[in-house]
Amino acid sequence: MKSVITVLLTAATAFAFSANAATYKFVAANNLPGTQICVSAAKNDLIGYKDMAKRYGVRHKYIANNLTCNGEEIARFAAAYGATRTADYINRFHKGKVSIIDIAKAAQEKQQAAGDDQEVILVMVH
């Protein structure tokens, strides 16, 4: 009986958290190639990310180790907004180890309290 209650409580908690997940709209602050790459990464658009890197002639290794988006390493920036596909891909090229912790907490803290369910994130390269 206890295990059934535990499973039900866990499922209810997971459902409640997913219902509170925020959605984001990423807006490029400028037309710099780095900013465009950051926006693609944060949107979890892996194909767009790869296309931008190829179009601008920038190696993935360079992006992973040198590009910062809103003051954060690009992989961490993408992961903070739930873009796990692009973050995982970028981490393949990062020298050293990048650990991404507590994505759920970051997303929850960034959720808007107002009626609009999309938070606008202004993205720029520093």
All heavy atoms as an XYZ file, in Angstrom:
957
protein
N       0.822     -1.191      0.000
C       0.000      0.000      0.000
C       0.868      1.259      0.000
O       0.586      2.203     -0.715
C      -0.936     -0.049      1.222
C      -1.869      1.114      1.294
S      -3.059      1.046     -0.058
C      -4.097      2.356      0.396
N       1.933      1.235      0.832
C       2.827      2.400      0.876
C       3.478      2.645     -0.478
O       3.656      3.784     -0.880
C       3.906      2.214      1.942
C       3.459      2.506      3.336
C       4.649      2.441      4.274
C       4.228      2.822      5.671
N       5.358      2.833      6.589
N       3.850      1.574     -1.157
C       4.515      1.748     -2.452
C       3.558      2.342     -3.482
O       3.962      3.147     -4.316
C       5.094      0.422     -2.948
O       4.055     -0.517     -3.141
N       2.278      1.979     -3.421
C       1.299      2.535     -4.351
C       1.126      4.029     -4.093
O       1.098      4.840     -5.029
C      -0.064      1.797     -4.214
C      -1.138      2.494     -5.035
C       0.081      0.350     -4.638
N       1.045      4.409     -2.839
C       0.912      5.820     -2.482
C       2.147      6.593     -2.911
O       2.045      7.689     -3.463
C       0.648      5.989     -0.966
C      -0.739      5.422     -0.628
C       0.735      7.447     -0.551
C      -1.032      5.354      0.846
N       3.317      6.025     -2.704
C       4.563      6.676     -3.102
C       4.611      6.889     -4.608
O       4.979      7.964     -5.081
C       5.777      5.835     -2.650
O       5.697      5.626     -1.247
C       7.082      6.514     -3.002
N       4.220      5.890     -5.367
C       4.217      6.001     -6.828
C       3.230      7.077     -7.271
O       3.534      7.905     -8.137
C       3.883      4.638     -7.485
C       3.611      4.786     -8.970
C       5.002      3.652     -7.240
N       2.042      7.090     -6.671
C       1.040      8.101     -7.034
C       1.513      9.506     -6.696
O       1.334     10.444     -7.478
C      -0.290      7.806     -6.341
C      -1.046      6.584     -6.863
C      -2.285      6.326     -6.015
C      -1.438      6.775     -8.319
N       2.126      9.690     -5.533
C       2.640     11.007     -5.154
C       3.760     11.452     -6.078
O       3.841     12.617     -6.458
C       3.113     11.010     -3.700
C       2.003     10.994     -2.646
C       2.608     10.858     -1.255
C       1.166     12.251     -2.735
N       4.637     10.536     -6.443
C       5.730     10.855     -7.353
C       5.185     11.268     -8.714
O       5.623     12.258     -9.300
C       6.677      9.651     -7.508
O       7.145      9.273     -6.220
C       7.846      9.978     -8.412
N       4.204     10.532     -9.217
C       3.608     10.863    -10.514
C       2.903     12.210    -10.461
O       3.017     13.016    -11.386
C       2.632      9.769    -10.933
N       2.202     12.484     -9.383
C       1.503     13.764     -9.248
C       2.488     14.922     -9.189
O       2.271     15.973     -9.788
C       0.623     13.751     -8.000
N       3.590     14.732     -8.483
C       4.607     15.768     -8.386
C       5.235     16.028     -9.750
O       5.423     17.172    -10.146
C       5.700     15.362     -7.374
O       5.078     15.103     -6.116
C       6.745     16.434     -7.229
N       5.553     14.971    -10.473
C       6.149     15.125    -11.806
C       5.186     15.833    -12.745
O       5.576     16.712    -13.512
C       6.531     13.761    -12.377
N       3.913     15.486    -12.687
C       2.918     16.137    -13.540
C       2.776     17.612    -13.189
O       2.723     18.469    -14.057
C       1.562     15.439    -13.421
C       0.494     16.110    -14.230
C       0.475     15.973    -15.610
C      -0.463     16.909    -13.629
C      -0.494     16.599    -16.373
C      -1.440     17.541    -14.380
C      -1.462     17.388    -15.744
N       2.745     17.916    -11.903
C       2.609     19.311    -11.468
C       3.797     20.126    -11.922
O       3.654     21.268    -12.361
C       2.468     19.382     -9.950
N       4.996     19.559    -11.853
C       6.184     20.293    -12.276
C       6.163     20.535    -13.779
O       6.458     21.626    -14.243
C       7.465     19.565    -11.877
C       8.680     20.300    -12.330
C       9.068     21.451    -11.681
C       9.399     19.887    -13.433
C      10.169     22.166    -12.110
C      10.497     20.593    -13.867
C      10.883     21.727    -13.199
N       5.773     19.520    -14.556
C       5.754     19.695    -16.007
C       4.699     20.712    -16.420
O       4.855     21.402    -17.414
C       5.535     18.370    -16.726
O       4.242     17.878    -16.444
N       3.630     20.840    -15.661
C       2.603     21.827    -15.976
C       3.106     23.237    -15.719
O       2.638     24.191    -16.321
C       1.355     21.553    -15.146
N       4.093     23.388    -14.827
C       4.643     24.696    -14.488
C       5.840     25.083    -15.349
O       6.391     26.158    -15.173
C       5.071     24.734    -13.017
C       3.878     24.821    -12.099
O       2.835     25.326    -12.464
N       4.046     24.309    -10.889
N       6.262     24.202    -16.255
C       7.459     24.480    -17.051
C       7.231     25.705    -17.935
O       6.208     25.845    -18.576
C       7.807     23.265    -17.907
N       8.213     26.567    -17.933
C       8.111     27.804    -18.715
C       8.534     27.558    -20.160
O       9.316     26.665    -20.445
C       8.999     28.872    -18.100
N       8.008     28.371    -21.039
C       8.485     28.364    -22.413
C       9.140     29.712    -22.665
O       8.788     30.709    -22.035
C       7.332     28.134    -23.413
O       6.351     29.144    -23.226
C       6.707     26.767    -23.229
N      10.088     29.715    -23.557
C      10.878     30.915    -23.786
C      10.855     31.291    -25.253
O      10.773     30.436    -26.128
C      12.330     30.686    -23.347
C      12.453     30.253    -21.915
C      12.611     28.916    -21.584
C      12.394     31.188    -20.896
C      12.713     28.524    -20.260
C      12.502     30.802    -19.572
C      12.654     29.476    -19.266
O      12.740     29.095    -17.955
N      10.969     32.570    -25.504
C      11.128     33.091    -26.859
C      12.475     33.798    -26.882
O      12.691     34.753    -26.138
C      10.007     34.075    -27.186
C      10.129     34.685    -28.555
C       9.001     35.643    -28.831
C       9.165     36.257    -30.210
N       8.118     37.241    -30.466
N      13.386     33.319    -27.703
C      14.723     33.877    -27.762
C      14.798     34.913    -28.881
O      14.441     34.627    -30.014
C      15.762     32.769    -27.970
C      15.786     31.813    -26.815
C      15.043     30.654    -26.839
C      16.536     32.101    -25.690
C      15.049     29.780    -25.760
C      16.547     31.243    -24.606
C      15.798     30.075    -24.643
N      15.264     36.100    -28.530
C      15.360     37.198    -29.480
C      16.819     37.639    -29.559
O      17.427     37.957    -28.529
C      14.476     38.387    -29.039
C      14.618     39.550    -29.992
C      13.025     37.959    -28.911
N      17.366     37.646    -30.761
C      18.752     38.078    -30.954
C      18.840     39.586    -30.757
O      18.070     40.343    -31.334
C      19.234     37.693    -32.345
N      19.781     40.026    -29.938
C      19.972     41.455    -29.671
C      20.688     42.141    -30.826
O      20.652     43.364    -30.939
C      20.756     41.643    -28.379
N      21.354     41.355    -31.672
C      22.062     41.905    -32.823
C      22.178     40.813    -33.890
O      21.700     39.704    -33.686
C      23.444     42.439    -32.409
C      24.263     41.398    -31.683
O      24.353     40.248    -32.104
N      24.862     41.790    -30.565
N      22.811     41.126    -34.992
C      22.942     40.162    -36.084
C      24.317     39.502    -36.145
O      24.680     38.948    -37.190
C      22.635     40.831    -37.427
C      21.163     41.135    -37.572
O      20.325     40.407    -37.056
N      20.845     42.219    -38.251
N      25.068     39.562    -35.073
C      26.381     38.923    -35.055
C      26.237     37.408    -35.185
O      25.286     36.820    -34.646
C      27.116     39.250    -33.754
C      27.540     40.708    -33.565
C      28.131     40.907    -32.172
C      28.565     41.085    -34.624
N      27.163     36.770    -35.895
C      27.097     35.311    -36.046
C      27.035     34.575    -34.704
O      26.274     33.620    -34.559
C      28.386     34.972    -36.800
C      28.718     36.216    -37.545
C      28.271     37.346    -36.659
N      27.810     35.024    -33.735
C      27.807     34.369    -32.427
C      26.447     34.420    -31.758
O      25.999     33.443    -31.153
N      25.776     35.545    -31.878
C      24.445     35.684    -31.295
C      23.464     34.742    -31.980
O      22.648     34.093    -31.319
C      23.956     37.145    -31.416
O      24.884     37.992    -30.747
C      22.591     37.303    -30.783
N      23.554     34.645    -33.299
C      22.664     33.748    -34.038
C      22.902     32.288    -33.630
O      21.950     31.511    -33.488
C      22.880     33.915    -35.549
C      22.637     35.320    -36.061
C      21.221     35.803    -35.819
O      20.267     35.049    -35.961
N      21.084     37.052    -35.447
N      24.156     31.929    -33.420
C      24.490     30.567    -32.984
C      23.939     30.326    -31.578
O      23.384     29.261    -31.296
C      26.015     30.335    -33.052
C      26.461     30.296    -34.524
C      26.405     29.044    -32.341
C      27.969     30.308    -34.719
N      24.061     31.312    -30.702
C      23.522     31.185    -29.334
C      22.014     30.960    -29.353
O      21.490     30.129    -28.612
C      23.839     32.435    -28.518
S      25.559     32.591    -28.015
N      21.314     31.708    -30.186
C      19.860     31.567    -30.277
C      19.491     30.165    -30.762
O      18.606     29.519    -30.188
C      19.251     32.655    -31.189
C      17.792     32.362    -31.488
C      19.386     34.028    -30.547
N      20.178     29.664    -31.776
C      19.900     28.311    -32.275
C      20.149     27.266    -31.197
O      19.372     26.329    -31.039
C      20.768     27.987    -33.493
O      20.372     28.743    -34.596
N      21.235     27.442    -30.455
C      21.554     26.486    -29.393
C      20.490     26.509    -28.304
O      20.048     25.461    -27.828
C      22.927     26.794    -28.801
N      20.057     27.692    -27.899
C      19.068     27.814    -26.828
C      17.696     27.298    -27.251
O      16.934     26.811    -26.426
C      18.961     29.266    -26.374
N      17.397     27.381    -28.539
C      16.115     26.882    -29.052
C      16.116     25.364    -29.207
O      15.114     24.781    -29.601
C      15.802     27.514    -30.408
C      15.370     28.946    -30.334
C      15.038     29.453    -31.733
C      14.471     30.831    -31.725
N      14.171     31.306    -33.085
N      17.244     24.734    -28.949
C      17.405     23.287    -29.098
C      17.269     22.873    -30.563
O      16.824     21.787    -30.880
C      16.412     22.520    -28.225
C      16.967     21.198    -27.744
O      18.178     20.992    -27.708
N      16.084     20.293    -27.371
N      17.678     23.772    -31.448
C      17.617     23.553    -32.896
C      18.986     23.070    -33.358
O      19.801     23.851    -33.837
C      17.218     24.859    -33.589
C      17.146     24.739    -35.100
O      17.227     23.607    -35.621
O      17.012     25.790    -35.756
N      19.223     21.779    -33.205
C      20.539     21.217    -33.516
C      20.887     21.365    -34.992
O      22.017     21.713    -35.326
C      20.604     19.748    -33.086
C      21.955     19.069    -33.210
C      23.036     19.827    -32.448
C      21.872     17.630    -32.717
N      19.929     21.147    -35.867
C      20.189     21.293    -37.300
C      20.533     22.745    -37.628
O      21.485     23.031    -38.347
C      18.988     20.801    -38.131
C      18.832     19.296    -37.949
C      19.155     21.155    -39.605
C      17.556     18.723    -38.522
N      19.763     23.682    -37.072
C      20.040     25.099    -37.287
C      21.382     25.510    -36.720
O      22.117     26.294    -37.320
N      21.717     24.962    -35.545
C      23.007     25.248    -34.910
C      24.156     24.794    -35.819
O      25.089     25.552    -36.084
C      23.086     24.550    -33.546
C      24.466     24.532    -32.976
C      24.965     25.634    -32.288
C      25.292     23.425    -33.128
C      26.248     25.627    -31.769
C      26.570     23.411    -32.617
C      27.042     24.514    -31.942
O      28.320     24.507    -31.432
N      24.073     23.565    -36.296
C      25.126     23.035    -37.173
C      25.214     23.836    -38.471
O      26.308     24.113    -38.965
C      24.867     21.558    -37.484
C      25.089     20.631    -36.307
C      24.749     19.207    -36.721
C      24.969     18.212    -35.613
N      24.627     16.838    -36.032
N      24.045     24.205    -39.013
C      24.001     24.979    -40.249
C      24.662     26.349    -40.055
O      25.426     26.798    -40.902
C      22.549     25.150    -40.704
C      22.453     25.921    -42.009
O      23.144     25.540    -42.977
O      21.683     26.916    -42.054
N      24.378     26.996    -38.947
C      24.970     28.323    -38.671
C      26.487     28.208    -38.536
O      27.218     29.039    -39.067
C      24.401     28.910    -37.381
C      22.969     29.240    -37.478
S      22.786     30.979    -37.452
C      21.035     31.088    -37.602
N      26.950     27.203    -37.810
C      28.391     27.016    -37.638
C      29.061     26.812    -39.000
O      30.111     27.396    -39.282
C      28.670     25.830    -36.719
N      28.431     26.011    -39.846
C      28.978     25.754    -41.183
C      28.931     27.020    -42.039
O      29.903     27.367    -42.701
C      28.187     24.628    -41.849
C      28.733     24.197    -43.178
C      27.932     23.024    -43.721
C      28.479     22.581    -45.055
N      27.724     21.440    -45.597
N      27.798     27.728    -42.002
C      27.626     28.944    -42.817
C      28.661     30.002    -42.441
O      29.204     30.673    -43.312
C      26.227     29.519    -42.612
C      25.974     30.748    -43.469
C      24.607     31.370    -43.278
N      23.565     30.390    -43.009
C      22.496     30.659    -42.269
N      22.334     31.843    -41.739
N      21.581     29.740    -42.059
N      28.936     30.149    -41.156
C      29.885     31.170    -40.723
C      31.321     30.659    -40.673
O      32.237     31.396    -40.334
C      29.474     31.723    -39.356
C      28.163     32.469    -39.406
C      27.099     32.080    -38.610
C      27.984     33.553    -40.262
C      25.883     32.764    -38.649
C      26.778     34.232    -40.316
C      25.738     33.833    -39.505
O      24.548     34.510    -39.554
N      31.525     29.374    -40.996
C      32.869     28.809    -41.041
C      33.544     28.716    -39.682
O      34.757     28.893    -39.576
N      32.770     28.420    -38.661
C      33.310     28.330    -37.297
C      33.290     26.866    -36.864
O      32.273     26.184    -36.994
C      32.473     29.176    -36.313
C      33.095     29.158    -34.935
C      32.332     30.607    -36.806
N      34.424     26.400    -36.362
C      34.515     25.012    -35.908
C      33.743     24.829    -34.608
O      33.697     25.717    -33.762
C      35.970     24.614    -35.706
C      36.756     24.580    -36.991
C      38.170     24.159    -36.786
N      38.524     24.193    -35.364
C      39.744     24.122    -34.901
N      40.745     24.038    -35.710
N      39.990     24.154    -33.610
N      33.160     23.652    -34.446
C      32.397     23.338    -33.233
C      33.272     23.403    -31.986
O      32.818     23.825    -30.921
C      31.743     21.965    -33.353
C      30.726     21.888    -34.441
N      29.537     22.576    -34.404
C      30.731     21.212    -35.615
C      28.847     22.333    -35.500
N      29.560     21.511    -36.260
N      34.517     23.014    -32.133
C      35.446     23.058    -30.997
C      35.664     24.513    -30.552
O      35.711     24.800    -29.362
C      36.774     22.412    -31.395
C      37.745     22.287    -30.252
C      38.995     21.531    -30.691
C      39.956     21.395    -29.530
N      41.157     20.646    -29.898
N      35.783     25.405    -31.512
C      35.966     26.821    -31.175
C      34.724     27.361    -30.457
O      34.827     28.053    -29.455
C      36.254     27.648    -32.433
C      36.456     29.112    -32.115
C      37.693     29.575    -31.686
C      35.399     30.007    -32.183
C      37.873     30.912    -31.352
C      35.563     31.343    -31.856
C      36.805     31.791    -31.442
O      36.979     33.110    -31.099
N      33.560     27.035    -30.981
C      32.310     27.500    -30.367
C      32.208     26.998    -28.932
O      31.920     27.762    -28.004
C      31.087     27.035    -31.185
C      31.068     27.724    -32.552
C      29.788     27.298    -30.436
C      30.052     27.142    -33.522
N      32.427     25.705    -28.742
C      32.264     25.097    -27.417
C      33.222     25.684    -26.382
O      32.877     25.778    -25.205
C      32.482     23.584    -27.508
N      34.388     26.096    -26.810
C      35.399     26.555    -25.857
C      35.554     28.069    -25.773
O      36.224     28.562    -24.862
C      36.751     25.919    -26.202
C      36.714     24.431    -25.981
O      36.549     23.967    -24.873
N      36.826     23.668    -27.060
N      34.932     28.812    -26.677
C      35.159     30.259    -26.691
C      33.905     31.129    -26.721
O      33.978     32.290    -26.354
C      36.032     30.629    -27.895
C      37.399     30.001    -27.810
O      38.179     30.334    -26.947
N      37.674     29.055    -28.694
N      32.798     30.604    -27.177
C      31.601     31.430    -27.321
C      30.811     31.490    -26.015
O      30.521     30.452    -25.407
C      30.704     30.875    -28.426
C      29.493     31.722    -28.802
C      29.927     33.079    -29.357
C      28.643     30.989    -29.815
N      30.494     32.699    -25.584
C      29.647     32.864    -24.406
C      28.358     33.560    -24.815
O      28.370     34.485    -25.628
C      30.343     33.685    -23.300
O      30.700     34.963    -23.819
C      31.576     32.988    -22.777
N      27.274     33.102    -24.270
C      25.953     33.652    -24.559
C      25.407     34.252    -23.270
O      25.271     33.541    -22.274
C      25.015     32.556    -25.042
S      25.671     31.574    -26.403
N      25.133     35.533    -23.290
C      24.666     36.249    -22.094
C      25.577     35.980    -20.891
O      25.128     35.813    -19.768
C      23.220     35.893    -21.765
C      22.242     36.484    -22.747
O      22.631     37.147    -23.699
N      20.971     36.247    -22.539
N      26.878     35.889    -21.166
C      27.869     35.730    -20.109
C      28.122     34.297    -19.665
O      28.925     34.065    -18.765
N      27.472     33.313    -20.276
C      27.661     31.910    -19.908
C      28.236     31.136    -21.083
O      27.984     31.484    -22.239
C      26.321     31.254    -19.547
C      25.711     31.714    -18.264
C      24.468     30.893    -17.943
O      24.619     29.736    -17.522
O      23.369     31.429    -18.136
N      28.967     30.055    -20.773
C      29.420     29.168    -21.845
C      28.189     28.695    -22.607
O      27.130     28.464    -22.015
C      30.144     27.951    -21.269
C      31.469     28.266    -20.637
C      32.114     27.018    -20.054
O      31.400     26.047    -19.730
O      33.341     27.039    -19.922
N      28.331     28.533    -23.896
C      27.183     28.220    -24.741
C      26.462     26.942    -24.311
O      25.229     26.894    -24.303
C      27.573     28.184    -26.247
C      26.312     28.032    -27.108
C      28.624     27.147    -26.521
C      26.543     28.228    -28.591
N      27.183     25.909    -23.921
C      26.540     24.657    -23.512
C      25.713     24.863    -22.240
O      24.593     24.368    -22.130
C      27.575     23.570    -23.293
N      26.260     25.586    -21.296
C      25.510     25.863    -20.058
C      24.298     26.742    -20.331
O      23.244     26.565    -19.741
C      26.402     26.541    -19.030
C      27.423     25.610    -18.449
C      28.287     26.340    -17.455
N      29.453     25.551    -17.163
C      29.770     25.126    -15.955
N      29.034     25.456    -14.938
N      30.838     24.398    -15.772
N      24.472     27.712    -21.215
C      23.370     28.604    -21.583
C      22.227     27.800    -22.191
O      21.071     27.949    -21.802
C      23.873     29.661    -22.572
C      22.814     30.599    -23.060
C      22.326     31.611    -22.242
C      22.309     30.483    -24.343
C      21.349     32.483    -22.701
C      21.337     31.352    -24.809
C      20.846     32.357    -23.979
N      22.545     26.929    -23.130
C      21.520     26.109    -23.774
C      20.843     25.191    -22.755
O      19.616     25.076    -22.728
C      22.134     25.292    -24.906
N      21.632     24.564    -21.915
C      21.075     23.642    -20.924
C      20.187     24.352    -19.912
O      19.200     23.785    -19.446
C      22.207     22.907    -20.210
N      20.522     25.588    -19.579
C      19.725     26.332    -18.602
C      18.289     26.540    -19.082
O      17.384     26.720    -18.272
C      20.374     27.687    -18.320
N      18.080     26.493    -20.384
C      16.744     26.676    -20.944
C      16.169     25.372    -21.482
O      15.236     25.370    -22.284
C      16.765     27.768    -22.011
C      17.106     29.095    -21.402
C      18.387     29.628    -21.507
C      16.169     29.795    -20.653
C      18.706     30.838    -20.915
C      16.477     30.994    -20.046
C      17.747     31.511    -20.183
O      18.069     32.700    -19.579
N      16.734     24.256    -21.059
C      16.203     22.949    -21.423
C      16.589     22.448    -22.797
O      16.027     21.475    -23.277
N      17.541     23.078    -23.437
C      17.979     22.669    -24.776
C      19.046     21.587    -24.652
O      20.220     21.791    -24.955
C      18.499     23.874    -25.550
N      18.639     20.419    -24.225
C      19.588     19.356    -23.910
C      20.252     18.748    -25.148
O      21.398     18.331    -25.078
C      18.908     18.246    -23.098
O      17.754     17.788    -23.812
C      18.484     18.768    -21.734
N      19.526     18.700    -26.277
C      20.151     18.124    -27.489
C      21.342     18.949    -27.929
O      22.415     18.406    -28.207
C      19.142     18.027    -28.635
C      18.173     16.899    -28.494
C      17.242     16.745    -29.670
N      17.295     17.869    -30.600
C      16.934     17.806    -31.853
N      16.487     16.690    -32.349
N      16.982     18.864    -32.638
N      21.166     20.264    -28.017
C      22.283     21.096    -28.461
C      23.365     21.160    -27.385
O      24.549     21.150    -27.708
C      21.825     22.515    -28.841
O      21.076     23.083    -27.784
C      21.014     22.505    -30.117
N      22.978     21.212    -26.121
C      23.969     21.258    -25.046
C      24.836     20.002    -25.047
O      26.063     20.083    -24.931
C      23.285     21.428    -23.690
N      24.220     18.839    -25.202
C      24.980     17.581    -25.262
C      25.913     17.560    -26.462
O      27.060     17.127    -26.361
C      24.034     16.376    -25.323
C      23.321     16.124    -24.009
O      23.766     16.653    -22.963
O      22.310     15.399    -24.026
N      25.424     18.022    -27.601
C      26.256     18.045    -28.803
C      27.453     18.971    -28.626
O      28.582     18.613    -28.930
C      25.421     18.479    -30.015
C      26.220     18.487    -31.297
C      26.467     17.303    -31.972
C      26.745     19.665    -31.811
C      27.216     17.293    -33.145
C      27.489     19.671    -32.975
C      27.728     18.484    -33.633
O      28.472     18.471    -34.786
N      27.204     20.161    -28.112
C      28.284     21.132    -27.904
C      29.308     20.602    -26.911
O      30.515     20.785    -27.091
C      27.710     22.488    -27.447
C      26.869     23.102    -28.570
C      28.813     23.437    -27.016
C      25.980     24.246    -28.130
N      28.857     19.915    -25.877
C      29.769     19.362    -24.863
C      30.736     18.337    -25.432
O      31.809     18.124    -24.877
C      28.988     18.755    -23.704
C      28.627     19.785    -22.679
O      29.321     20.789    -22.512
N      27.532     19.555    -21.980
N      30.384     17.715    -26.547
C      31.308     16.763    -27.187
C      32.606     17.444    -27.591
O      33.647     16.809    -27.669
C      30.685     16.164    -28.439
C      29.536     15.272    -28.217
C      29.118     14.696    -29.546
N      27.749     14.222    -29.481
C      27.061     13.839    -30.536
N      27.603     13.873    -31.737
N      25.824     13.426    -30.409
N      32.532     18.730    -27.884
C      33.687     19.464    -28.385
C      34.372     20.306    -27.310
O      35.371     20.959    -27.586
C      33.253     20.378    -29.541
C      32.674     19.614    -30.686
C      31.304     19.448    -30.803
C      33.491     19.020    -31.632
C      30.754     18.730    -31.847
C      32.962     18.306    -32.684
C      31.588     18.149    -32.793
N      33.843     20.303    -26.114
C      34.394     21.130    -25.037
C      35.587     20.424    -24.409
O      35.513     19.251    -24.070
C      33.318     21.384    -23.971
C      33.706     22.422    -22.992
N      34.448     22.147    -21.869
C      33.461     23.755    -22.957
C      34.644     23.256    -21.194
N      34.053     24.247    -21.837
N      36.710     21.150    -24.291
C      37.855     20.529    -23.616
C      37.601     20.645    -22.118
O      37.104     21.650    -21.620
C      39.174     21.172    -24.015
C      39.287     22.643    -23.818
C      40.611     23.143    -24.350
C      40.565     24.663    -24.440
N      41.739     25.227    -25.001
N      37.923     19.586    -21.428
C      37.581     19.532    -20.008
C      36.165     19.020    -19.870
O      35.572     18.493    -20.798
N      35.619     19.186    -18.694
C      34.277     18.674    -18.433
C      33.369     19.816    -18.028
O      33.702     20.611    -17.163
C      34.326     17.632    -17.318
C      33.006     16.969    -17.058
C      33.117     15.923    -15.985
C      31.755     15.306    -15.743
N      31.787     14.335    -14.671
N      32.228     19.881    -18.653
C      31.220     20.862    -18.286
C      30.108     20.108    -17.582
O      29.552     19.166    -18.122
C      30.637     21.576    -19.527
C      29.509     22.499    -19.125
C      31.719     22.345    -20.244
N      29.808     20.494    -16.373
C      28.701     19.847    -15.685
C      27.514     20.803    -15.677
O      27.663     21.992    -15.460
C      29.088     19.470    -14.260
O      29.460     20.617    -13.546
N      26.375     20.247    -15.943
C      25.151     21.030    -16.004
C      24.255     20.528    -14.875
O      23.849     19.379    -14.868
C      24.460     20.856    -17.367
C      25.416     21.287    -18.471
C      23.167     21.626    -17.419
C      25.023     20.847    -19.837
N      23.988     21.404    -13.923
C      23.250     20.982    -12.748
C      21.946     21.763    -12.606
O      21.880     22.936    -12.930
C      24.060     21.196    -11.468
C      25.551     21.297    -11.739
C      23.837     20.084    -10.484
C      26.382     21.659    -10.569
N      20.951     21.103    -12.084
C      19.699     21.717    -11.669
C      19.034     22.561    -12.751
O      18.694     23.718    -12.520
C      19.922     22.540    -10.408
C      18.695     22.505     -9.514
O      17.680     21.906     -9.888
O      18.763     23.090     -8.453
N      18.853     21.967    -13.902
C      18.191     22.655    -15.004
C      16.750     22.982    -14.623
O      16.242     24.053    -14.929
C      18.227     21.784    -16.278
C      19.669     21.580    -16.719
C      17.401     22.400    -17.386
C      19.826     20.543    -17.785
N      16.117     22.072    -13.933
C      14.717     22.283    -13.565
C      14.561     23.511    -12.675
O      13.644     24.305    -12.843
C      14.174     21.057    -12.850
N      15.474     23.694    -11.745
C      15.396     24.848    -10.850
C      15.595     26.147    -11.633
O      14.893     27.129    -11.409
C      16.437     24.743     -9.747
C      16.361     25.881     -8.756
C      17.372     25.725     -7.649
C      17.278     26.897     -6.690
N      18.333     26.873     -5.699
N      16.543     26.143    -12.549
C      16.789     27.346    -13.355
C      15.564     27.693    -14.188
O      15.172     28.851    -14.282
C      18.000     27.141    -14.252
N      14.948     26.692    -14.777
C      13.756     26.936    -15.591
C      12.611     27.447    -14.738
O      11.885     28.359    -15.126
C      13.350     25.656    -16.319
N      12.473     26.876    -13.552
C      11.391     27.296    -12.666
C      11.589     28.726    -12.192
O      10.645     29.501    -12.108
C      11.308     26.349    -11.467
C      10.093     26.584    -10.598
C       9.997     25.553     -9.490
O      10.997     24.982     -9.093
N       8.802     25.323     -9.012
N      12.825     29.116    -11.890
C      13.106     30.461    -11.421
C      12.863     31.493    -12.516
O      12.538     32.639    -12.238
C      14.556     30.562    -10.937
C      14.792     29.832     -9.636
C      16.254     29.797     -9.248
O      17.113     30.243    -10.037
O      16.547     29.300     -8.155
N      13.021     31.086    -13.782
C      12.874     32.016    -14.892
C      11.442     32.106    -15.408
O      11.145     32.876    -16.294
C      13.821     31.621    -16.021
C      15.274     31.800    -15.629
C      16.172     31.355    -16.728
C      17.614     31.407    -16.319
N      18.204     32.693    -16.388
N      10.549     31.303    -14.856
C       9.165     31.297    -15.326
C       8.470     32.601    -14.960
O       8.656     33.122    -13.873
C       8.406     30.133    -14.708
C       6.988     30.021    -15.208
C       6.286     28.839    -14.606
O       6.782     28.272    -13.656
N       5.149     28.484    -15.140
N       7.671     33.094    -15.852
C       6.951     34.334    -15.595
C       5.772     34.084    -14.681
O       5.119     33.061    -14.754
C       6.412     34.934    -16.891
C       7.441     35.595    -17.720
C       6.790     36.249    -18.926
O       5.764     35.801    -19.396
N       7.405     37.304    -19.403
N       5.503     35.073    -13.834
C       4.354     34.996    -12.955
C       3.107     35.554    -13.646
O       1.991     35.274    -13.255
C       4.632     35.767    -11.673
N       3.285     36.346    -14.694
C       2.157     36.954    -15.399
C       1.412     35.912    -16.232
O       1.834     34.771    -16.333
C       2.660     38.083    -16.290
N       0.327     36.343    -16.861
C      -0.510     35.438    -17.635
C       0.146     34.900    -18.886
O      -0.204     33.846    -19.365
N       1.109     35.633    -19.474
C       1.777     35.161    -20.680
C       2.677     33.994    -20.320
O       3.458     34.067    -19.392
C       2.604     36.303    -21.292
C       3.197     35.926    -22.632
O       2.811     34.888    -23.194
O       4.059     36.683    -23.114
N       2.586     32.899    -21.053
C       3.362     31.715    -20.710
C       4.699     31.641    -21.428
O       5.407     30.670    -21.312
C       2.547     30.443    -20.968
C       2.199     30.253    -22.432
O       2.325     31.226    -23.195
O       1.814     29.135    -22.799
N       5.074     32.691    -22.156
C       6.370     32.722    -22.823
C       7.196     33.871    -22.278
O       6.758     35.006    -22.266
C       6.194     32.938    -24.324
C       6.421     31.724    -25.114
C       6.475     32.036    -26.600
O       6.269     33.142    -27.047
N       6.772     31.025    -27.369
N       8.388     33.556    -21.828
C       9.297     34.591    -21.359
C      10.238     34.934    -22.500
O      10.808     34.052    -23.131
C      10.094     34.093    -20.164
C      11.027     35.142    -19.611
C      11.748     34.677    -18.367
O      11.429     33.612    -17.842
O      12.656     35.402    -17.941
N      10.411     36.205    -22.771
C      11.308     36.642    -23.833
C      12.712     36.750    -23.254
O      12.935     37.414    -22.254
C      10.867     38.004    -24.411
C      11.866     38.507    -25.444
C       9.479     37.883    -25.017
N      13.665     36.090    -23.890
C      15.057     36.102    -23.469
C      15.841     36.844    -24.555
O      15.888     36.399    -25.698
C      15.623     34.684    -23.311
C      14.752     33.827    -22.384
C      17.067     34.735    -22.840
C      14.677     34.309    -20.975
N      16.429     37.972    -24.205
C      17.264     38.729    -25.121
C      18.651     38.103    -25.105
O      19.273     37.987    -24.051
C      17.329     40.187    -24.678
C      17.981     41.155    -25.646
C      17.198     41.208    -26.950
C      18.034     42.538    -25.034
N      19.137     37.671    -26.251
C      20.395     36.934    -26.352
C      21.429     37.776    -27.057
O      21.160     38.370    -28.103
C      20.200     35.610    -27.124
C      21.497     34.835    -27.198
C      19.111     34.783    -26.483
N      22.628     37.830    -26.464
C      23.728     38.513    -27.127
C      25.058     37.906    -26.707
O      25.163     37.273    -25.673
C      23.706     40.016    -26.823
C      23.829     40.367    -25.370
S      23.507     42.102    -25.036
C      24.877     42.869    -25.806
N      26.042     38.089    -27.560
C      27.383     37.564    -27.299
C      28.163     38.637    -26.562
O      28.135     39.810    -26.921
C      28.083     37.198    -28.625
C      29.500     36.769    -28.376
C      27.311     36.122    -29.339
N      28.866     38.212    -25.516
C      29.699     39.150    -24.737
C      31.143     39.025    -25.164
O      31.628     38.034    -25.487
C      29.603     38.844    -23.251
C      28.261     39.150    -22.705
N      27.967     40.342    -22.123
C      27.125     38.424    -22.668
C      26.709     40.332    -21.724
N      26.183     39.174    -22.047
